[in-house]
Amino acid sequence: MKMKHREYLNKLVQLFVVFLKLGPSTFGGGYAMITAIEREVVEKKSWLKQDEVGDMVSVAGSAPGGVAVNSAAYIGYRLAGTAGAVIAVTGITLPTLLIVLILSVFGTMYKDVPKVAAALKGVHAAVVALIILAAYRVGRSSIFDSATLVITGLTVLVLFFTSLNSVYLILGGPAAGVAVIIIKHALGISAVTEKDVKDNQLEINYPEYYI
């Protein structure tokens, strides 16, 4: 009993340390942090399998709030229940809160300095690259057949050319997926719901983690 309690506490400590490190070591937040989270929980800690990252992103993106914070809650709950979710969210938000407070003070003081403005523009460009990379990595595991490709393409078109609220797209994605499965079953076509991922396909380099 003592051993299990100790293992549980050790897991909580690990969750806090991992997400405490992730919070201030990546810029961009949200989807830009997914690659860093993936590296920690899949490759380093083996808390999730590669193909479970897509599920994590789907759940985190479907809920209100930041994707990175929601992902931390998802992983924390998976590993250690409610306490794990609270610890993980605390770890990922605490350092960021302190850093944003400090930067807000200095940003207000030096907002008219050209070098400070140029530095912020540079961060914006890096964030765009991180988001594109995160989308690519998640897409590799989430887009695995013609149906998922079509759903993704239609969603991108709707986002670009209409003002439809993204909530409807999030709700429409699962509905479209279920409809595709039902139609395939009715036609006697095998329906694949996950992409096979081989261990040697895992990325080994994550330079974006240190940007």
C-alpha positions, -999 to +999 in steps of 0.1 A: +000+000+000+028+024+010+046+015-023+016+023-044+011+056-025+048+064-031+045+056-068+014+078-071+032+107-054+062+102-076+040+103-107+025+136-095+060+150-090+070+139-125+039+155-140+046+187-123+083+188-133+076+179-169+049+205-174+068+231-154+096+227-179+074+228-209+056+260-199+085+284-202+106+265-227+083+269-257+068+300-273+036+304-291+013+284-268-016+264-280-009+242-310+027+255-312+034+235-279+020+202-291+053+191-306+071+197-273+044+180-253+045+151-277+082+147-273+080+146-236+050+123-231+055+100-261+093+096-266+108+105-233+083+093-207+062+069-228+030+081-211+011+080-244+014+061-276+022+081-308-013+075-322-029+088-290-015+123-296-042+129-322-069+119-297-053+143-271-054+172-296-090+164-306-102+164-270-081+194-260-092+214-291-129+205-285-129+220-250-129+257-242-095+272-232-060+268-244-050+236-262-018+233-243-034+236-209-062+213-219-036+188-232-019+190-198-052+183-180-058+154-204-025+138-198-025+145-160-060+129-157-050+099-178-020+092-155-031+102-120-068+112-121-081+146-109-050+153-088-028+146-118-048+170-140-046+198-114-008+192-109-001+192-147-022+224-153-005+241-124+029+231-137+024+244-173+007+277-163+027+288-132+060+298-149+042+313-179+021+334-156+052+348-138+070+354-171+040+372-187+037+394-156+074+404-159+073+409-197+041+430-194+059+453-170+089+457-192+069+458-224+048+487-211+080+505-201+099+500-234+071+495-260+083+524-281+119+512-284+125+499-320+146+470-310+119+457-286+093+460-313+116+442-338+122+414-313+084+409-309+080+407-346+107+380-347+088+360-321+056+362-342+074+347-372+088+318-351+053+311-337+039+308-372+066+282-380+058+263-348+021+261-356+027+249-391+051+222-378+026+211-352-002+209-378+021+188-400+030+164-372-006+159-360-018+156-396+005+127-402-013+106-377-048+120-382-050+120-420-047+084-431-072+078-458-093+096-484-122+103-460-100+120-434-082+139-462-115+152-476-128+162-442-096+181-435-096+198-469-133+208-466-126+222-431-097+243-443-118+257-471-146+266-447-121+283-424-106+303-452-136+313-471-165+316-446-170+332-412-185+300-397-176+297-360-150+270-355-172+254-328-195+241-356-165+226-374-153+209-342-188+195-337-191+186-374-159+167-375-170+138-353-204+138-370-187+134-404-164+107-391-193+087-377-213+092-410-183+079-430-180+048-408-218+040-411-217+044-449-187+022-452-202-005-431-234-003-451-215-008-483-194-036-468-162-016-469-137-020-441-133+011-421-099+020-407-100+043-377-063+046-369-031+049-388-004+023-382+026+039-366+060+022-366+085+029-339+111+038-364+088+065-378+091+086-347+109+118-350+142+121-332+149+157-337+128+185-322+147+217-328+115+237-324+115+227-288+143+251-281+132+280-302 
